[in-house]
Structures are given as structure tokens and as C-alpha cells.
């Protein structure tokens, strides 16, 4: 425990506290901030410093947690030795007061709401990729890792697992979210920028896999504090505390605090950058100017859309010259250097990630934006040195911006609709945000508050208003993601949601605050305490209904842990596999999600894993690969559940274990609010691949739905009736692979039913084909029945001499339960198949 506490202090407090105390650069102003805010800056600066060191060491392939602790300890000791007494803030630093209770309460509330964190460690989508990237940094010490399994695969076999995409930016895919840069060396890089994964690596170093999962909630609590301190400086503690409280219990914040995505990290760093730049503009603060520039440019190591933050903060710093506010060269130098490093990083290690947004930028001619912005940043402040022009800008810009924002909000909420190239998700983004996430009344207060404060307080905090405006205009114009409840909402987390709550709450407080109350209850005849008390009570009453609404919406999510119980199941599976075993996992196109388990098996539990590119790989090439693998690995396993055509005359499979489990997954319907928790199923069979025994022809019998993963292709997952009967649903075109059919076979019998297909669905006429020859058709009814089809003698003779299994094809018109019945089942279902016999 003492070692953990010391490591946590070296990672998350000591370096930042010493940086904050550095002498010079307006140290007295920093000292004058409240004790709780000084503590906040110490933690944020330490987090940024530590993740930066992780990134730097990992870029050099030198990262390890002990190295990080050594560097942090050495830097801290060097600052202490050089600074000595000059590091003391002295009497200029206020002592802690009752105001510290507010951020302390925020931390307590966040700790209660955001833990335990999601168990989302599987691959396939963004959250799992982030976690696995972080663990890879922790385990292998590099951003671009060397994957020995990839490097070991001979070139002739690569297409079986990771064929070339003929892309100049990368070779192919290792897993979903992982690019193979060079198959010869095994160089692999994660899909997403590494700032968030670097913090996951820190959590892994502190507390293993549990610490890696806890990185997100920690960032979320820092994000709440950043929002609170920014709001307190702009609108006062009461309004900021109310807004932060609403944000803390909001369903979107609760969800993404426990779900590993980079938006909560961006919320923290973006609001910290806004506050730092506000200090720099108001008080010519060199220290905070440098911090603002570094934080803004550093966001490029987090997400590509951080260019919005860089542009917004640079733009705010530029136009602030109209009010006589200039951040100074420290801001521009820090912004330029950190942005240059971020650009190098994105164009270098992350060039595959950058290719898509760069292509979109190129199509709209966006590359002119950067030089144009640089030119404006140099020209505009010089023009604004003319007082007449500066006065005109000061006078006209705020009201004009307020009018434009209100007009756009009215249009987006009431009138904008799909048409042409404008998709419905984008057209209704602002409306959806108000209906699903804020409530219309709060959205109205946010729009009114934005107009009011932009008109009256713009020059007090241009960084906040410009950044909120830029993010809102961009994301409500194009949400940039498929409209699907929580996944849409994450675009709003960094700035739009907290910013909207801040201005809405501040506007309510403005209408019911002390000044208004003083006017209503007697002007100057009352003391100062009574208006504050009455104003606070009025504001609380107005916001009480909103808080109840938000609490009810988030309460189910707060009690839900996404994929709870998944980690023990993965540990159990990994425990069955040896360090020198090779696991071949079925293709992403096989109709199951088992490829998502392959990512943590390889990149968290260090197993040797390959994922097939196709559910029907080349037989001869696969035989040769297995022959090669037997000379390299102790055992060769196959992990399947959706069906793969692997068996040949020389390769057979011994079933070892069949596993079926469910984990909690929250509902995410299209264009409606989720109903609650559903169950995500994982079903797999683990087989050992062995040399095939001599062929023995004879009757063939195959039970569908039990240990059949190497005998079916393009069927849905295994299922079981209450009476124990196993089955699978077929798709529009499904295959059954039958091995051992002799030349004297005369009939194939299939047990099928329509599975309760509704009357208004298409007739389930099944066309049965064996090795390309149509055997006949059948229309299964309700209840399993046997349907027999004759095998022509010449076809049986040809199959009997083939080295490979015979392919039985079932072609049928499918139906979709979600479309026809409105249930939560989006599969395209053919017929229910229980058994196949050949005699």
C-alpha cells in the first residue's frame, strides 16, 4: 500500500504541484487562486506530464512504469534542488476554506456514480481498442508494437489472415482497430491516437487491468472539476456548482465516464485549456498562457477533431486583441510547438488513422484553412491596434454573434430537415440533442443564456464562448456518426453538453439571482445575505425538476456495468491456452463476434492468435499453413462459433470444450430512448487441429447446434429448445459441410422448420444444393420435420473420390423479426435446421 500511494503521488500530484510553484512567470497570481483550484491544477498538470512522458518513451520504444516513476522522481528532485525556498507560495496563497467542500463533493459524487467501470476489453469497436492499446503500451513499451505472431507468418500464408489492402498508409488489418504496417517485421499500430491509451497504461502500472479500466472514471471526475472551475470563474460558484452537479448525474456523462472513450479526456483538457487561456488574457499570465498552448496542441495526440479546439482557442486569442487582451508569445510558442509535434505524430505513426479525415479535408479544400488561419492570427491583432477598428469590433461582434447563434438554433430545431446530401441524423442533430439529452426547456435556456452572455460578457471570456460556438456549429451541422443513442451523444461530451448546462444554469441564476431578488423585495433596504439566499433557493427550485429528470434517466445506467463478467470468462479461456500454442479464430465474416475476443487474448493475455480473413479459406493453402505451424507451435487450436470451412483430408478437429455465456449490454436502439439492459451472447467451441485419420466412408450424421463450428458456414449462432433439441437458424445462403460421404450414398435428410415465421413473411421455400447440383426444394412448416432429397449416383461417386468435405447449400428467402414484429432481433432468418443425415 505505501508503494502504491507513492507511485500514485509521483504520477498524479507531485510533478504538477512543483510545476505550479515554479518561480517567476507571475507566481503570485497563481498563488492567489483558491486552495482547491491550486490542487486541481497540480493534478491536471501531473496527469498531462505523466501521459506526455509515456508517449515520449513509447515513441522511442523505451516505456516502462518503473522508468516513468524514475523520471518523475528525478525531475521532482531537480525542481526541489533548484527552486528551494522560491517554490513556497507563502502568504499570497489562501488557506483552505469551506469552498473546498464543493469540488470535494463533486469528487465524492463522481466516485459514487462512475465506479465500477465497464469491463469493455474486447475488440471490434472503439472502447476495446483504446483499452488494448493502453495495455500494449504498458506491456510492450511502444506505440508501434512488434507483433511476433505476424512476423512469423511466411509471406505465402499472409492472405489467409491479413491480406494486403493495397493502401500506401498501411498493409492490412491485424484485428479491427489495428493496422499492420509491415508484416515482415510485425509492426502493428492501434487505430486511435495514444494520449488516452497512455493514461490507461498508467492505470495498468498502478493497478493492473482494474487500473486500466479505472482511467476513464478518473478522467471524468477531473473533467467535472475542470467544468466547475471554469464555470466558477465565469459565472460564479453557485451557478457552476449547479451546472456541474447536473452534468455529473446526466446519463451521457455517467455512461461515458464508465465507458472507455476519449471524450471525457478531451472534456478535462479542453476546459482546462479554456480556463488557462482566460487567465492568460485577463492577467497577462505567462504561466497559464504556456499551459493553454500546450494543452490545446496536445489535444492532437487525443483526437483529430481537436483541430477544432486548436482553431477555436487560437481564434479567441486573436480577436481578444480588440479588448486589449493578448496572451503573449508564451501562448503562441507553446501552441506552435505542441501542434507541430501533434502534426508530426499524426502524419507519422498515425498516418493510417489520419488518412480518412485528411481525405475529407482535401475534398472540401480544407488545406487552405491552416495557412489562412496563421495569416489571420498575425494580421488581425495588428489591425486591431487601431482603436477605431477595435472599438467597432468590441461593440458589434457580441450582439451580431448572439443574433446569428439564436437564428441558427431556431432554424436547426424547428425547420431543418433532410434533403439532398443532408442525412436525417445530421438534419435533426440539434433537435435530438434537445429532446433526448437536455430536455427542450433546458435547451431553450441554454440558447437564451448563450445569447445573453455573448452579448454582455463575451470579452470577459472569449475563449469559452468561441470554443462552445465552434463545437456547436460543427457538430450540429454534421454529427459525424451514425445516429444511435449513446454513440451519437459522445460527440457532445467534450464541450457542448457541459457548456450548454453552464450557460443554461447561469442564465437561470441570472434571472433569479441576488440582483433580481434585491429589486423585487426592496432594493437597497435589504442586506446582502438575504438576496443571495433567496436567489439560491429560487435557482434551486427552478433546477430541481431538471435534476430529477436527469437522475431518473441515469439511474438505470448507474446500476449497469457494461459487459460485467466478461473478464473472468476471458481469463478462463486464456488459461486453457499455453504460451507456445497458436489459436486460429474464425473470420469476422463468419457471423459471430468471436473475433472481438481475439484482440484481448493477444494483446492483454499474451496468447498467440491469428484471425482468419475468410470463413472459407483456401483448402490447400490452409493445409500447408497447418503443416508449417506444427513445426513452430506446440499445439494448434481453432476457436469458432459461426461456422468455418476448414476440414480437409489432412486436417481434422478434436472438440475440446463448448462454452456459452452472456454478459450485460445496454440497449442502443435507433432513434429512440433505450429500454434497458439486454444480454449479449458469446458462444464458442474450442477445437484442437490434428492430422486427419484415414478416411472411412459410410452414413453421415450431424447434429446442428452442437460442436458443429467446422461443419457449418453462414448460419446464425447455436440455440437450444427447452426440450434440449439443438438447432441453428440459416441465413439467405448457408452451407453444411459433410465429411465421409461414400460413393454409395443415396439420400440426404434435413430436419427443418419455419421456426414460427409470421404469415405475412415470405414463403420459406428452401432450395437444396449438393456440390453445385440442385437436389430439390421444400417448404418447411411449423415444427421440425424430416425432408429427404435423393443423391444422383454420379454425384455420389464424384463426392466419394474428393479429398474435401461435400458442401450442402440451403438457399431461402429470409425474414427480419425486428422489421416484421418490432422485436429486438435484427437477424435475417431463413429456416430452423436441427440435423442432417446422409445414407
N, C-alpha and C positions, 0 to 999 in steps of 0.2 A: 504493500500500500504506500509506504513512503516513496518508493521508487516511482510508482505511478504518479503520485502528486508532483514530484519534482519534474518528471518528464512533461506532465500537463502544463506546469508553470513555464517551463522552457519553451514549449510550443505555443502556448496561448496567452502568456501575460508578460513575462519578464522582458523580452526584447522590445515589445511595443511600449511598455512603460518607460524604458530607458530612452527610446527614440523620442517619445513625447517630451521628455525632460531635457533634451539636448539644449545646451545654452545658445544664446543668440536667436536670430530669426523670430523676434517678438515673443520670447519665452514668457514675459509677464502676462501677456494676453492669454496664452494657453493656461497659465497657472490660475487665471481668474475664472475659468469655467467651473461649474459646479462639480463636486467630487464624483458624482455618479457619471457625469459625462466624461470626466478625465479617465475613469475606469473603463468606460465604453471604448474610448479611443485607444487605450492601451491594449485591449483585447483585439480590436479590429486590426490595428497595426501589426500586432503579433501574428494574427491569422494570415494576413496578407504577406508578411515577411516569410513566415514558415512555408506557406504554399509556394511562394516565389523561389525559395531555396530548393524545395522539392523539384520544381520544374527545371531549375538550372542544373541540378545534379543529374536528374533523369535525362535531360537532353545530352549530357556527357556520358550517360550510361554508368553513373557512379553513385546513384542514390541508395542509401540505406538509412533506416531510422536511427541507429547509433551515430552515423555520420552527421545527420541533421542535428541531433542533440549536441554533438561536439561543436559544430559550427555555431549554434545558437549560444552555447555556453561561452565559447571563445569570444564572440562578438560582444556579448553582455559584459564579460570581464574587461574587455578592451575599453568599452564605453565608460565603465566604472573607474578604471585606472586613469583614463584621460580626462574625464569630467570632474571627478571627485565632488567637492562641495558645490560646484556650479550646477550640478544636477538637482540640487534641492530647490523646490519651488517656494519654500519659505512662507512668510505671512501673506503673500499675494494669493495663495491657494486657499479657498474657502473650505472650512471643515464640513464633514457630512451633516446634513440636516434632514428634516422629515421628508424633503422632496425625494430623497433616495428610495423611499418606500414605493414610489410609482414604478421606476424601472425594475425594482426588486419584485414587485407584484407581477409585472409583465413576464419576468423570467419564470416565476412560480407557475403562472397560468400557462405559459408555453411548455414548461416541463410536464405539466399535467395533461395538456391537450395533445402533445406531439410524440409522446413515447407510449408504448414501444413502437419502433419504426417498422416499416414494411420489410418483409422477407423477400423482396423482389431482387433475386440474384441471378435469375435465369436470363438467357439471351433473347434475341428476337426483336426487342424494342428498346427505346432509349434508356429507361431506368436500369435495366440489367446490363446494358453496355457500359454505362457510367460506373457501376459497381465493379464490374470485371476489369475495366481499365484501371481503376484505382488499386485493386488488389494486385494487378500485374505490375504496376509501378512499385508497390511495396515488396513483392516477391522477387522481381527481376531487375529492379532498379533502373528502368529505362522507359522512355516514351515509345520509341520504336523497338519492340522486343524481338529477340531472336527465338523463333519457334523451332525447336529441333525436329519436331514431327514433320513439319512442312519441308524443312531442308533435307530430311532423309528420304522423301518420296522420289524415286527415279523419275526423270522427265517424261518417260514413256507412259507413266501411270497418272500424271498430274490431272489430266482431264477427267478422270474418274471422280475427283474430289474438289478441285478448284481450277476449272478451266479458265483460260485467259479471256478477259473481257475486251481485249484489244483496245485498251484505254491507255493513253500516254501517262496518266497520273497514277495508275496502279495496275497490278497484274490481274488479280481476281479477288474472290471473297474467301476468307478463312471460315468465318462464321458471319451471320448477319450482324453488321456493325463493325466488322474487322476486315481491313484491306490487306491483302498480300502485296507487298511492294516488290519483293524479289524472292521468287520461290527457291532459287539456288542457295541463298543464304538463310532463308526462313524469316526474312524481315517482315514483320506484321505490325500494323498501327491501328489503333482504335479509330472509330469514325468521328468521334466528337473531341473538341478541344479539351485540354487536360487540366485546366485550373480546378474544376470541381473534382475530377478524379484524384488530383494531388492532395486535396483535403481528405478524400476517402482513404488515401494511403496513410495520411497522418493518423486518422482514426484507427486504421488497421494496426499501425505501430503501437498505438496506445492500448487497444483493447481487442485485437484480433478482428474476426468477422463481425462481431457485435459492434465494435467501434467503427468499422467501415459503414455499417448501416446507420449509425447514430450521427454521422457527419451532416446529413440533411437536416434533422431537427435542430442541431446546434446552429447551423447557418440560419435557419428560420427564426430562432429566437434572437440572434444578432440582427436579423432583418427587422423584426418588430422594434428593437431598440433604436435602430437607425431611423425608422419612420417616426418614432416618438420624439427623438431629439431634434430631428429636422422640423417636425410639426411644432414642437415647443418653442423653437427659435422663431418660427414664422407666425404662429397663431396663438401661442400661449400654452401653458402646461395643461390646463383643463381640457381644451379642445383636442390637443394632441393625445392626451391620455384616453379620452373617449374614442377618438378615431382608432387608436392602436388597439384598444380593447375590442372594438367591433371587428377590426382586421384579424385579431388573434383567434376569434371564435368563428370567423367566416369559413364556410365549408370549403372554399377553394384553398385558403391558406392552410387549414387543417390538413386537407388532403395532400397538398404538395409539400408540406413540412415533413410528412411521414413517407413520402414517395420520392425516390432518388432522381430528381431532375435539377437542372442548373438554374432554374428561375429564382429559387429562394436565395441562391448565392448572389445572383445579379441584383436582387432587391436590396441586399445588405450593402454591396459595394456601390451601387448606383446612388442610393440615398446618402451614404457616407460621402461620396464624391460631391453630391449636390450641396450638402451641408458645409463641407470643406471649402468649396468654391464660394459659397455665400459669405463665409467668414473672410475669405481672401479678398473679396470685392468690397466688403463693408469696412474692413480694418487694415487693408494692405498687409495681410498676414502672409509672410513669405513661407512659413512652415506649412500652413494649410493650403497655400497655392500649389506648392510642390506635391502635397498629398493628393489634392484634387486631380492634378495632371497625371500622377502615377496611377491612381485608381481608375480614371477614365480610360487611359490607354491600356491598362492591364486587363480591362474587360474583354479585350480582343482575344485573350487566352481562354475565355469562357464561352463566348458565342459570337457568331458572325454578325448578328443583328446588334451587337454592341457598337457598330459603326453609328447607329442612331444616337447612342449616348455620347460618343465622342463628338459627333457633329452638333448635338444639342448643347452640350456644355461649352464647346468652343464658340458656338454662335452666341450663347448667353454672355460669355466673357467679352465677346466682340462688341455687341450692342450696348453692354453696360457702360461703355465709354460715354454714351450720351448723358448719363447721370454722373459723370466724373468718377466712375468706378473702374479701376483697371487691376487685373490680377497680378501684373508684373511679369518679368521674364522667367521667374521660377516656374510659374504655371505652364507657360508655353514650352520651356525647355523640357520639363518633366513629361508633358503631353507628347511632344515630338519624339522624345527618346523611347518612351514606353510604347507609343503607337508604331514606331519603326521596328522595335523588337517584335511586337504583335504581328505586324505585316510580314516580317521575315519568317516567323513561326508558322503563320497560316499558309504562306506561299511555299514553305519548305516541308517540314514533317507532315503538315495537314493539307497538302495540296489537293488530295483526293476529296477531302471534306469541302474545300473551298471551290472546287470546280463548278458545282451546280449554282451556288449564288453568284459566282463570277460570270457564269454564262448568262444568267438572268440580268445581271447588271449590264453586261455587254449588249444584250439585245435592246435595252431601253436607252442605250447611250450614256449610261451612268458613270463612265470613267472620266467624263468631263467634270463631274461633281467635285472630285478631290482637288484638282488644281484650281477650280473656280472658288472653292471654299477657302483654300490657302490664300488666294489673291484677295478675297473679301476680308479675311482676317487681318491682312496687312493694310488694306486701303481704308476700310470703314473707320477704324479708330482715328486715323489721320484726318479723315473728312470731318469727324465729329469734334475735332479740336476747334472748329468754327462754332462759336457759341450760338449763332442764329440757327444753324442747322441742328445742333444738339438740342436746343430748346424746342424746335419744331418736332423732333423725334420724341422727346420726352412728353410732349403734350399730346401728340396724335397717335403714337404707336399703341399705348394701352387700350384706349377706347376702341380703336379700329380692330385690334386683335380680339377684344371682347365681343364685338358685333359679329365678326367672322365666325368665331367659335360657336356662338349661340345659333347663328343661321345654319351652320353645318350640322349641329346637333339636332335641330328641328327637322332638317331635311333627312338626316340619316335615320331618325326614329320614326317619322311619320310617312315619308314619301319615297325613300329609296327602295327600289325593287330590282329583281333580277332582269336581265335582258342583254342580248349581245354576248359579250365575253365576260359579263359580270355574273358570277355564280350566286346562288341564293344564300350560301353561307357567308359570303362577303357582303352582299347587299343588306342582310339583316343582322350584321355583327353588332352594331350599336344597340339595336332593339333587343337582341338576345342578351346582351350584357345587362341591360336594364331589367329585363323580365326575369332572368334566371339567377343573376349574381348580385345585383344591388337592390332590387325592387324599384319600380317606377318612381316612387316618391323620393327615394334616396338619389336616384339618377337625376331627377329634376332639381333637387337641392345641390347636387354636385355641379350641374351645368350653371345654375344660378350663382353658386358660390364662385365658380371659376370666372364667370363674367364680372362679378362684383370685385373680387380680389385682383384680377388682372387690371381692372380699371383703376383701383385705388392703391394697390400695393405692389404693382409689378416691379418697380425699380428697387424695392426693398429686397426682392429675391428673384431676380430674372432667371437664375439657374433652375429653380424649381418649376416656374411657370413655363419656361421654354421647353424643358425636358418633358414635362407632362403633356404639353401640347403636341410636341413632335411624336411621341409614342402613340398618343391617341389618334392623331391624324393618320399615321402609318398603319396601325393595326386595325383600326375601324374601317379603313379603306380596303385593306386586304388582310384577313385574319391569318393567312398563310398556312392554314392547316385544315384538314377535313373537320367539318362540324360534328363533334361527338363529345358532348358534355364536358367532362373534366379535361379532356385533351384540348379542347378549344380554350378552356379557361386559363391554361398555364401561360398563354401569351400575355394575360393581363396581370400576372403576379408581380413582375419586377417594379412597375411604375404605375400602371393605370388604376388597378384596384386600390392600392394604398393611397395614391394621390387623390382619387375620387373621394374616398372616405375622409381624407384630411380636409379637403375644401368643403365637402358637404357638412361635416361636423362643425367646422369653423364658421360656416355660414349660419347654421342653426344657432350657434353660440353668439354670433354677431347680432342676430335678431332678438335673442332672449338674454343677452349678456348684461353686465352691470350698467353700461351706459344707457341702454334702453330701459332697464328697470328703474334706474335713477330718474329718468324722465317721467316714467309712468307714476311712480309712487311719491314724488315730491321734490324732484330736482335737487338743489343743494341743501335742503333741510334735513337730509338723512346722512348718516355716517357712511364710511366706505365699506364696512363689513357687510351690512345688510344687502346692498345691491349685488355684491359678489355671491352671497348665499342664495338669494332669491334667483339670480341669474343661473347659478349652477343647478339649482333644483328644477328650474324651467327647462334648461337644456337636457337634464337627465330624463325628465318626463317625456320630452319630445322623442329622445333616442331610445326610450325603454322598449317601445313596440318593435323598433328595428332590431334591437339586441335579442328580443325574444324570438323574432323571426329567424335571425341568423343562428341562434342557438339550436332551435328545433331542426333547422336544415343540416347542421353539422353534427348533431348528436349521434346519428347512426354511424357516420364516418369515424367519429372519435372512438367508438367502441369496436371498430373494424381494423384488423391488421391484414393488409393485402398479402395474400399467399402465406398466411400463417400455417406453420407445419411443414413448409416445403424444405427448409434446410435439413431437418433430421432425415427426410426421405432421400435427399441428395447425398448426405453423408453415408447413409446405409448403402446406396448404390455404389458410391465411390469405394466403400470398404470391401466390396466384392471383387474389385479390380486390383491387380498387382501393379507395382511400379514399372514393370517391364512387359505389361500387357498392352495390346493395341485394341481399341474399341472402335468399330466401324458403326456409325449411326446412320439411320435411314435418311433419305433425302428430305429437304424442305418441301418438296413437291409430293411427298408420299401421303399427305392428308392428315398428318398428326403434328403435334408440337414437340416431338422428342428432340428435334434439332436445337430447341431452346435449352435443353438440359446439357447438351454437348459443351456449350460455352463455359459454364461453371465447372463442369467435370475437368476441362482442360486448364482453365485459367484461374480457378480458385483451389481445386483439389488436385491439380498437377497430374492428371491422368493423360495417357497418350490417346488422343481422339482424332478421328477423321470423319467428316460428314460426306456422304455420297452426294454427288451432284444430281443424279437421276434415280428414280425408283426402278428404272430398267437399264442398268449399266451394261456395257459390252461384256458378253459372257467370256469370250476368250481372253480379253484384257484383264477382267477381274480374276479369272483363274490364274493368270500369270502373276498378278499382284499378290494373291494369297500365297502362291508358291514362294515369292520373294519375301513376304512378310514372315513366313515361318522360319526364315534364316536370320531374322532381325529381332523378333519379339518372342517372348516365352509362350504366350497364348494369344489367340485372335478371337475377339468377341464381336457379335453383332447385336445392336440394340435397335429394336423395331417395334412398331405398333400399328402403322398404317398400311403396311404391305410393300414388299420389295422383291423383285425377281432376281435372286442371287444364285439359286441352286443349279448345279451343273453335274456332269458325270464325274467330276473330280472334287467337287466341293459339296459337303453336306453340313447340316447344322444339328447340334445336340441341344435341345431345350434345357435350360438350367433353372430359370425362375420366371414366373409371370407375376407382374405386380400391377395393381390398380389402386390408385388413391386420388383423393380430391383435396383441393385447397380453396380457401375463400378468395373470391374475386368479386369486386364490386361491379354492379350493373353499370353499363355505359350505353344506353340506347341512343338512337339518332333523333335529334330534335325534340327531346322530351326529358323530363327530370327522371333520374334513375329510381327504381323501386327499392333497391336494397342489395343485399349480398346474394350472389349466386355461387355455384360450385364449379370450379374449373377442374376438369378431369385429366389425369395423366394415366395412361395405360401403356405398359410396355412388356415385351418379352426379351429376355437376355439369353442369347444362344452362343454356344461355342462352335466356331467354324473348324471343321475337321476334314481330313481326306475322305472322300466317299468310299463306301464299301462296294464290292461288286454288285452290279445291278441284278435284281430279282423281279421279274415281271409277274403280274398277277392282278387280282382285284385291288382296286384302289378306293380307299375311303377317307374322307377328310371332313372333320367337324369344323365348321366355320365359327370363329369367335373364341377359339382356344388354341393357343400355340400354333397359329396359322400365319404368322407375320411374314414368313418366307414363301407362302403359298398364295397370297392374295395381293392384288395391286389395285389402287384407286377404289377401295372400299372405305367406308367410314369405320369409326372405332368399334372395338368389340363391345357387345352388350349381352345381357343375360335376362331371360324371363324369370318371373317369380318361381316357376317350377324347376328352374335350373337349366333350361334349354338355352344354349349359346347361339348367337347369330351376329351378323353384320348387315347394315344397310348398304346396298350397292349405290353407285353413282350413275351418271348417264352412260359411262362405258367403264366397266370393271372387268378384271381378269382373275381367273383362278388357275394356278399353276399346278399341274398334276404330274407327278413323277412315278415311273414304274408301270405305265400302261403298256401292256403286251400287244403283239400283233394279232392276237385272237380276241381282243376287246370288241364288244358288240353294242354296248349302250352306256350312256351316261345319264344318271338320275340326279336331279337337283330338287332339294326341298326348299320351297319358296312360298311367300305370301305377299299380299299387297301391303301388309302392316297397318291396316286401318286407313288406307288412303281415302280422303273425303270424296263424296260422289261428284263434286264439281271439278275435281282434278282430272288430268288427262288419263286415259285408259292405260294401265300398266302392261302394255304388250311387250314381252321380253323376246328379243332375238338372240338365239343361242348359236355361237360360232365356235368351232374347234379347229385350231390351226388354220384359220382363214376360211374354212368352209362352213356355210350355214347348215346347221343341223335341223333347225325348226324354230317355231315360235310358240309362246304360251302366254296366257293372260291369268296370272295367279289371282286367287280370290282371298277372302278373309280366312285366316287360319292356315297353318303350314300344311302343304300337300306335296307329294312327290310327282315330279314331272319328268318323264323319261324321253330320251332322244336317241335314235339309232345312230351308230357309228358305221359308216360305209367300210367294207373290208379293206379297200385300197388305202383309205386314210389311216386305219388302224395299223396296217402293215408299215406305212411310212413313219408313223409315230413310234412304233416299236423299234425301229432302227436308228432313231435320233438320240443323240447324246444328251439333249436338253429336255427339261420338262415340257409337256404339252400345254398349250395356252388355250383355256376355255374363256370365251368372251361373252359377257352379258351386256346387251345394249337395250336401254329402256328410256322412255321419256320421264323425266323426274318431276317432282312437285316440291314446293317450299313451304314448310309449316308456318313460318313467320308471315309469308305473303298471303297464304290462304286462310290461316286460322288465327293470326295475330299473336301467336305464342313466341316465346323467346328461344326459337330454334331456326337458325338461318341456313341450315344444311339443305342441299338439293338431294332429295331422297329418291331412289329408284324402287327396288323391291327388297324385302327382307329375305336373306339367304341363311339357311341353318346347316345344310350338309350337302356334300357332293360325293356320289359313288360312281365308280366305273367298273363294269363287269363284262 
